[in-house]
Amino acid sequence: MDADERLYICVQAGDREAMAEIVDRYQRPLLQFLYRMTGLEQTAEDLTQETFLRMLVYTGHPPEHFRAWAYTIACNLARDSFRRAANRLEVTDPMDEGLADHVIESAETTAVRLAEAQSAANTVLSLPLPLRAVLVLRFYHELRLEEIAEITGRPVGTVKSRLYRSLRCLKEQLSQEESTCENNQ
């Protein structure tokens, strides 16, 4: 049993410090995951909060794989949010951590990097939700294929197929953007 699973058993027993520790460990990764899934900062914050609330009120058996369980809750909430949404997503700046580290670079280089990051974020957001979820979990959160299968409730073969399709779609879309930019020069 991992430390997270032991902590969650303490949470179920009413230990507030254990819940605070889980929030400390998972708030940022879940927020980033949900932001990459929705493209909306406020929605991601709300869904992250709802994820922790669901963990807190859960009364069943403690999960065997806490990390996968936490992402499953978040993924399901994102899916439900899309079902309820009446209009298309609005894209804002990506929350990638590394952008602020490049302040020393020239303004032109920074502008190019921001434009590329925004383009990549827009491309990821344009993927259908099942493809987007697999891509974000694999490359942004570095989860194993087995963990992604557990989170999405799909067989590993389906996860592999979706990952392949999402990468193919990204490559095609980015190639189209690149050729459009070259034609405009």
C-alpha positions as CSV (number, residue, x, y, z in Angstrom):
1,M,0.0,0.0,0.0
2,D,1.4,3.4,-1.1
3,A,1.6,6.5,1.1
4,D,-1.3,8.1,-0.7
5,E,-3.6,5.1,0.0
6,R,-2.6,5.2,3.7
7,L,-3.3,8.9,3.8
8,Y,-6.7,8.4,2.3
9,I,-7.6,5.8,4.9
10,C,-6.8,8.5,7.5
11,V,-9.0,11.0,5.6
12,Q,-11.9,8.5,5.7
13,A,-11.3,8.2,9.5
14,G,-11.8,12.0,9.7
15,D,-8.1,13.2,9.8
16,R,-8.1,16.8,8.5
17,E,-4.3,16.9,8.3
18,A,-4.3,13.9,6.0
19,M,-6.8,15.6,3.7
20,A,-4.6,18.8,3.7
21,E,-1.6,16.6,2.7
22,I,-3.6,15.0,-0.2
23,V,-4.7,18.5,-1.4
24,D,-1.0,19.7,-1.2
25,R,0.1,16.7,-3.3
26,Y,-2.7,16.7,-5.9
27,Q,-4.1,20.2,-6.2
28,R,-1.6,21.5,-8.8
29,P,-1.5,18.3,-11.0
30,L,-5.3,18.0,-11.0
31,L,-5.8,21.7,-11.7
32,Q,-3.3,21.5,-14.6
33,F,-5.0,18.3,-16.0
34,L,-8.5,19.8,-15.8
35,Y,-7.2,23.1,-17.3
36,R,-5.7,21.2,-20.2
37,M,-9.0,19.3,-20.6
38,T,-11.3,22.3,-20.5
39,G,-9.2,25.3,-21.6
40,L,-11.0,27.4,-19.0
41,E,-9.2,28.4,-15.8
42,Q,-12.3,29.0,-13.7
43,T,-13.9,25.7,-14.8
44,A,-10.7,23.8,-14.0
45,E,-10.6,25.4,-10.5
46,D,-14.2,24.5,-9.9
47,L,-13.7,20.9,-11.1
48,T,-10.6,20.5,-9.0
49,Q,-12.5,21.7,-5.9
50,E,-15.3,19.3,-6.8
51,T,-12.8,16.4,-7.2
52,F,-11.6,17.0,-3.6
53,L,-15.1,17.3,-2.4
54,R,-16.0,13.9,-4.0
55,M,-12.9,12.3,-2.3
56,L,-14.0,13.8,1.0
57,V,-17.6,12.5,1.0
58,Y,-16.7,9.1,-0.5
59,T,-17.7,6.3,1.9
60,G,-16.8,3.1,0.0
61,H,-13.7,1.0,0.2
62,P,-10.4,3.0,0.0
63,P,-9.0,2.9,-3.6
64,E,-6.2,0.5,-4.3
65,H,-4.5,3.0,-6.7
66,F,-5.2,6.4,-5.2
67,R,-3.5,8.5,-8.0
68,A,-5.5,6.7,-10.8
69,W,-8.7,7.1,-8.7
70,A,-8.1,10.8,-8.2
71,Y,-7.6,11.3,-12.0
72,T,-10.7,9.1,-12.7
73,I,-12.8,11.4,-10.6
74,A,-11.4,14.5,-12.3
75,C,-11.8,13.0,-15.8
76,N,-15.4,12.0,-15.1
77,L,-16.2,15.5,-13.8
78,A,-14.6,17.0,-16.9
79,R,-16.7,14.7,-19.1
80,D,-19.8,15.7,-17.2
81,S,-18.9,19.3,-17.6
82,F,-18.7,19.0,-21.4
83,R,-22.0,17.2,-21.5
84,R,-23.6,20.1,-19.6
85,A,-21.9,22.8,-21.6
86,A,-24.1,24.6,-24.1
87,N,-21.4,26.4,-26.0
88,R,-17.9,25.7,-27.3
89,L,-14.8,26.2,-25.1
90,E,-13.0,29.5,-24.9
91,V,-9.3,29.1,-25.1
92,T,-7.0,31.1,-22.7
93,D,-3.3,31.2,-22.1
94,P,-1.8,27.8,-21.2
95,M,-0.7,27.1,-17.6
96,D,2.6,25.5,-18.4
97,E,5.1,26.1,-15.7
98,G,8.1,26.8,-17.8
99,L,6.9,30.0,-19.5
100,A,7.8,32.3,-16.6
101,D,11.4,30.9,-16.5
102,H,12.2,32.5,-19.9
103,V,11.9,36.1,-18.9
104,I,15.5,36.8,-19.8
105,E,14.9,35.8,-23.4
106,S,14.3,38.5,-26.0
107,A,10.8,39.8,-26.5
108,E,10.7,38.3,-30.0
109,T,11.8,34.8,-28.8
110,T,9.3,35.0,-25.9
111,A,6.5,36.0,-28.3
112,V,7.2,33.2,-30.6
113,R,7.3,30.7,-27.8
114,L,4.0,32.0,-26.4
115,A,2.4,31.8,-29.9
116,E,3.6,28.2,-30.3
117,A,2.4,27.2,-26.8
118,Q,-1.0,28.8,-27.6
119,S,-1.1,27.0,-30.9
120,A,-0.3,23.7,-29.2
121,A,-2.9,24.3,-26.5
122,N,-5.5,25.1,-29.1
123,T,-4.7,22.0,-31.1
124,V,-5.0,19.8,-28.0
125,L,-8.3,21.4,-27.1
126,S,-9.6,20.7,-30.6
127,L,-9.2,17.0,-30.1
128,P,-12.3,15.0,-29.1
129,L,-12.5,14.5,-25.4
130,P,-11.5,10.8,-25.3
131,L,-8.4,11.5,-27.4
132,R,-7.5,14.6,-25.4
133,A,-7.8,12.8,-22.1
134,V,-5.4,10.1,-23.1
135,L,-2.9,12.6,-24.6
136,V,-3.0,14.9,-21.5
137,L,-2.7,12.0,-19.0
138,R,0.2,10.4,-20.9
139,F,2.4,13.4,-21.8
140,Y,1.5,16.1,-19.4
141,H,1.0,13.9,-16.3
142,E,3.3,11.1,-17.4
143,L,0.9,8.3,-16.4
144,R,1.5,4.7,-17.6
145,L,-0.8,3.3,-20.2
146,E,-2.2,0.9,-17.5
147,E,-3.1,3.8,-15.2
148,I,-4.8,5.7,-18.1
149,A,-6.8,2.5,-18.9
150,E,-7.9,2.4,-15.3
151,I,-8.8,6.1,-15.2
152,T,-10.7,6.1,-18.5
153,G,-12.3,2.6,-17.9
154,R,-11.0,1.4,-21.3
155,P,-8.7,-1.5,-22.2
156,V,-5.0,-0.8,-22.7
157,G,-5.4,-1.5,-26.4
158,T,-8.0,1.2,-26.7
159,V,-5.8,3.6,-24.8
160,K,-2.9,2.8,-27.2
161,S,-5.2,3.3,-30.2
162,R,-6.5,6.6,-28.9
163,L,-3.0,7.8,-28.1
164,Y,-1.9,6.9,-31.6
165,R,-4.9,8.7,-33.1
166,S,-4.4,11.8,-31.0
167,L,-0.8,12.1,-32.0
168,R,-1.7,11.6,-35.6
169,C,-4.3,14.3,-35.4
170,L,-1.9,16.7,-33.7
171,K,0.7,16.1,-36.3
172,E,-1.7,16.7,-39.1
173,Q,-3.1,19.9,-37.6
174,L,0.4,21.3,-36.8
175,S,1.6,20.4,-40.3
176,Q,-1.4,22.3,-41.8
177,E,-0.7,25.3,-39.6
178,E,3.0,25.3,-40.5
179,S,2.2,25.1,-44.2
180,T,-0.3,28.0,-43.8
181,C,2.4,30.1,-42.1
182,E,4.9,29.4,-44.9
183,N,2.4,30.4,-47.5
184,N,1.7,33.7,-45.8
185,Q,5.4,34.7,-45.8
